[in-house]
Each structure stands twice: as structure tokens, then as C-alpha cells.
């Protein structure tokens, strides 16, 4: 993912979030959440939160029991 300042035409940063099936901007327009959801497999589920320079703030992994 590349983050750009469209007014100044400057790249702010970039990062990767492999296998994400959901990507949403936060209400503040500053934080980006990505999610990997493999419900049938029950492994490799994770959430990540990024800021526009590409820095990852949060990385949570989940394992579904059952």
C-alpha cells in the first residue's frame, strides 16, 4: 500500500499487509485497519493498524478455537 498527499503530490510512505480481505479507514481519516479473516481454516487471522507514513501501530494475531 502506498500513501500519498494528493494536494502536494508527495508519497508519504508505503507498507504491506499480505492476504488482507478487509481494509477500512478509521473515522479520523488517519488510521487504516487491515484484516485477514480465514474463518474456515481458523488460523492466520490478524488485524493491523497503520498510519499514513506506513508505520504499523498494532498487529494482533488470533486463533479461533473449536
C-alpha positions in Angstrom: 0.0 0.0 0.0 1.3 3.5 -0.8 0.1 6.6 1.0 0.1 9.9 -0.9 -0.6 13.5 -0.2 -2.6 14.2 -3.3 -2.5 18.0 -2.9 1.3 18.1 -2.6 1.8 15.1 -4.9 4.2 13.6 -2.3 4.4 10.0 -1.3 4.1 9.8 2.5 5.1 6.1 2.9 4.3 2.6 2.0 3.8 -0.8 3.7 2.5 -4.3 3.1 -0.4 -6.3 4.6 -0.4 -9.7 2.9 -3.7 -11.6 2.3 -5.9 -8.8 3.7 -9.5 -9.3 2.8 -10.8 -6.1 4.6 -9.4 -2.6 4.6 -11.1 0.3 6.3 -10.1 3.9 7.2 -10.8 5.0 10.7 -13.3 7.7 11.4 -10.4 10.1 11.9 -9.2 9.6 8.3 -5.7 8.9 9.7 -5.7 5.3 10.8 -6.0 2.4 8.4 -7.2 -1.0 9.6 -6.5 -4.2 7.6 -7.8 -7.6 8.5 -7.0 -11.2 7.4 -10.0 -13.5 8.1 -9.8 -17.2 7.4 -12.9 -18.4 9.3 -12.9 -21.9 7.8 -9.2 -22.5 8.4 -9.2 -21.0 11.9 -5.6 -19.8 11.7 -3.7 -16.8 10.4 -6.4 -14.3 11.4 -5.0 -10.9 12.2 -5.7 -7.2 12.5 -3.2 -4.4 11.7 -3.5 -0.7 12.1 -1.3 1.7 10.1 -0.8 5.5 9.9 -0.2 7.3 6.6 3.6 7.1 6.7 3.2 3.3 6.5 4.2 2.7 10.1 2.4 -0.2 11.7 0.9 0.7 15.1 -0.9 -2.5 16.0 -0.5 -6.1 15.0 -2.9 -8.6 16.7 -3.0 -12.3 15.7 -6.0 -14.5 16.5 -6.5 -18.3 16.6 -10.1 -19.5 16.5 -10.7 -22.4 18.9 -13.2 -25.0 18.3 
